[in-house]
Structures are given as structure tokens and as C-alpha cells.
Amino acid sequence: MTDLTDPQSPIYIEKCEGIGRLMLNRPGKRNAMSEAMWTMIPDAVTQLDQDQDVRVIIVASTSEKAFSAGADIAELEAIAADPARQESNRLAIRAAQRTLACAKKPTVAEIRGSCMGGGCGLAIHCDMRFAADTARFGITPAKLGLVYPLNDTRQLMELVGPAKAKSMLFTGRTVTADEALRIGLVDELWPDEELTAKTHAFATQIAQVSQYSLRGIKQTIQRILDGQDDDDAWSAELFRAAHDGEDVREGIRAFLEKRQPSFRWNGDI
């Protein structure tokens, strides 16, 4: 079994002060994603998601040149010739992305350099994307004779809308950081040298608020994205139960005492 805390591993995790980091670590290949790397991501996400010391998950790269250049094209040639590997690779990618999208804790992609193909697919399954102002984005199946998966297409459309998604997918073109911000593909842009600090500062803000609130809000947003348009028994109970929780008592006391709250809830909703 792979040691996901080993910094020599192509995927590894680390944590500090409530923030977990999932690191893409194949810099010599610009983090080109192999099937083996995809298969490691669900365990990495799950470990951080279940770790009570972690409140936020950042997905980042050890490379200054690339978040991820996309698929490992040399491996893709072999996969294309083997139907069994086509399916195993498809399932590995889907499991990695869905595990990230379904994480209970907030997830933030920290993007510098190239963010292409599968790398962009990984980023769009995070809750938020912070990028360096020199980052570049592209989703290129049309340049390889492939078809972008439905789930990934949906994620992209939810961020940028149908027309911009078509523009990116129909052409496979490279999108600059400025355009990515303008169309909603990324949420914030920072100079390269400030990116890690700004992403960490944002994650620290998230780590300091009520995790009960965050957990419920994230689940509520996902239900809306999945088509729910009104309260039901689940959402009504979530709203009611919050009033009985330890975090609301602490939040009210802190407000009245004019101090920062110290939220302690760290469970499951």
C-alpha cells in the first residue's frame, strides 16, 4: 500500500494548522496524470476528509511550471489500444474527481503554470480555484480525438455556462488566466509569488469558522446544484438542529462578548 505521506510519492498529503494539502508531485513530467496517480487520489482525499485535524483541503503542485499538463500521452497511447485499460482508466479518473467533488470539507485548487486536460478536470471538481496570473488552462479532448465525459462537461458548464464551455471544448484552445477569471473558471488571481500565501490565508479563514455551518452549507449548495429548489424535511431539520448545537452557543456568546469565537464542532451531519 502506498504511503501517502511520503513526499517522494507522485501523490502525497501533508497537513498543518487545520489545512490539508494534496500534492501532485511528478514535476519532471509537468504532473502528467498517469492511471496510477488517478488511483491514489481517492485515498488521499478520503484520508484528509476523515482527519479531524483537517478543516480545509488544498490541491496543489510541487512544480512551478504546471498544476498538471493533463494526461500522460505516452501512457494514453497504450490505453487506447487496450479496451480493458480504457475502462480502468476511465473509472480511475471518475473515482478521483467524484471523491474530490463529494468531499465533506471545502476544497481549493491552487493553480500555477499549465492546467490542462485532466489537470483542469481535477481543478474544476474543487469548490474554489485560486490561480497565478500566469496560469494557462485548456481542455483538449477534441485535439486528441476523444470525447469529454458527461460529468466533467456538467462541472465545466456549471462554472462557465454552456457557451463558454462549448468555446473551450469545441476548439481545445488555451485560456489565459485573465479570461479564466472573467468567465468564472477561476475565482481569484494572484501574482505567482503571492499565490500560496493568499490561498493559505483564504483556507485559514475557512478553518476558523463553524465547521457545522460549513458542512451544512456545502451539502445544501450541492442539493441545489442537483436540482432541489425548495426546503424539504432534511433541510428543515438541518436548520432546526443548528440552533441546538454547541457552535451556535459559542457564536452567540462570542458576538455578545465582542471576541473571536472558538468553534469546536467536528463531526458529521
N, C-alpha and C positions, 0 to 999 in steps of 0.2 A: 504493500500500500504506500502511495506517495506521501512524503512528509510535506504538508502544505505550508509549514513554517520555514522550510529550507530556502534561503534566498538564492540558491543555485537552481531551483526548480523553475521551469518555464511559466508556471503559475504559482504564486505564493501569497500568503496573507501575513499581515502584521497588525498590531493594534497599539494605541497609545491614547490615554485620557478620553476614553469613550468613543474613539473613532477607529474603525477598522479599515484597512486598506487591502484591496485585492489587486495584486501587481501582475501585469503582463510583462514577461521577462524573457524575451527572445530578441534582444537588441540587434544581434548580428544579422537577423533576418527581418528587421523592422517589425518585429512581432507578427509576422505572417502566421495565421492561425492554423495549426495542424489539428487533425482529429483528436490526437492525444490531449492537446491543450483544451479543446472544447469539452472533453470528457472530465477534465479536472475542475472546471468552473462550478458545476452544481455543488460539489462537496465543499469548495471554498466558500461559496455564498452561504450555504447552509451552516457551516461552522461559525461564520461571523453573525449570521442571523440568530443563531441559538445561544451565542455567547452573551451572558448577562452584563459583561463589562463593556460591550459594544452597543452604541446607540445609533450610529450612522455608518454607512458603508461607502467608501470612495473606491471607484475603479480607476486605476491609473497605470502608467507605463514607466518602466525603468529606462526607456530610450528617450533621448532628447529629440530624435528625428521623427518618431512615429508613435501614435497611440496604437495603431495597428494598420499595416498595409493591406489587410484583408486575408483572403485565403492563401494558403501555401500552394502556389500554382503548380510546382513540381509534383506535390502530392495529389493535387486535383487531377492531373493527367492520369495517374494510376487509378484514382477513384472512378473517373469517367468510364474506364474500361471494365469495371467490376460492379455488376448490379448489387451484390451484397454490400460492398463498401459504399456504394451510393446511398443505400438506405441507412447504414450505420452512421455515416457522416451526417446525413440529414437529421437523424434522431439526436445525435450528439449536439449539433448546433441548436436544435429546437430546445433540448433539455437545458442547455446553458442559458439561453436567452429567456426562457419562461421561468426558470428558477430565479433569475435576476429580477424579472418583471414582477414576480409574485412574492418577493422578499417582504417580510413584515416591516422591516426597518427602512427608512429613507435611503435611497442610493443616489450617488452623484458621480458622474463621469468627469474626470479631469483630463482634458484632451490637449495635447500639443503635437505639432507635426502632422503627418498624414493620418487620416481617419477614413479608411476606405473599405468598401465591401463589407465583409463580416465584422470588421472593426467598427464600422459605422452602425451595423446591425446591433452590436453589443451596446454601443453608447445610447442608441435610441430606446433601449429597454430599461435604461436607468430613469429615475424620477426627474433628474435635472442634469444639465450638461454645462460645465464651465470650460471654456476653451481659451487657448492662447490666441492672440490676434494674428498670428502667423499660421494657424492651423488650416488644413485643407480637407475637404470632405468629398466623398463620392460613393455612389452605389452603382456598381458596374456590371451586373449580370448580362446586360444587353451587349456588352463588348466581348463576352465570353460564350455567347450562345445559350445562356442559362435563363431561367425564369425565377424572379424573386418570389419567395414564399408568401402565401397569403397573410400569415400572421405578421411578418415583417412589414409587408405593404400597409397593413392596417396601422401598425405603430407609426410608420412614417407619415401616413395621411393624417393621423390624429395630431401630429406636431405641425406639419406644414400645409395641410389642406390638399385636396385632390389635384389641383392644377400644378402646384409646385412639385408634388410627388411625381406626377407624370413627367414634368420637365426634367427632373433628376433621373428618373428611371428610363425614359424613352431615349435619352442621349448618353447616359453614363458619364456626364460631364463632371468636371471638378468644380466644387463650390468653395468660394473663398470664405474666410471667417466672417467678414463683414456681411456677405449675403446670408450666411448661415444664421447670423443673429437677426437679420431683417426678416427672414421668412419663418423664424421660430424653431429652427433646427437646434440651435443652442440658446442658452438662457443668459449667459454673461460672457463677455470677452475681456481679457486682461493681457497686459504685456507679458511675454513669456516668463520673464524673471519674477513676476508677481503672482503667477497663476497658482502655484502650490500654496502659497500663504493665503491668498484670497479664498481658495477652495476650502482650506483648513478652517479659516475664520468662519465661513458660512456653515460648515459642518459643526463647528463648536456651538454656534447659535442654536442649531437644531438639537444638539446634545443637551443643552441647558433647559429646554422647555419640557413640558409634561409629555412623557412617553405614552401615557394613556391617551392623551389628546391626539398625539401624532398617529398612533396605531389606528384609532377610530377614524380620523380624518382620511388617512390613506385608504382604508377599506371603503369608506363612503365614496371617495372620488372614483375608485375602481368600479364600484357598483353603478355609478352614473355613466362612466365610460362604457360599461357593458349593457346599458340601455334602461336602467331603472330611472324613473322620472318622478317618483313620489315616495313619501315615507311608507314603511311597512312595519311589521312587528319588530323586526330586527333593529331598524334604525330608531324606532321609538324607544326600545329598551336600552339601546346604546346611549341615547340622550339622557334617559332617566337615571341609568346606573352611574353615569359620570357624577351626578350630584351626591352620590353616596360614597365616592371614592376618597382615598387619602390625599390624592393630588389636589382635588378641588378645595379641601380644607386647608392645605398648605398654601395654595394660591391665594385664597381669600385672606388668610392671616398675613401673608407677606405683603399683599396690597395695602391692608389696613395699617400695618406696621412700617410701611414705606421702606421695604428691603427686598432684595432679590430672593425669590422662592428657591427652596431646595427640594425638588421633586424626587420621590423615591420609588414610585411605582415602576415595576419592571417585570411584567407578567404577560399573559395572553388574553386577548379579548375573544 
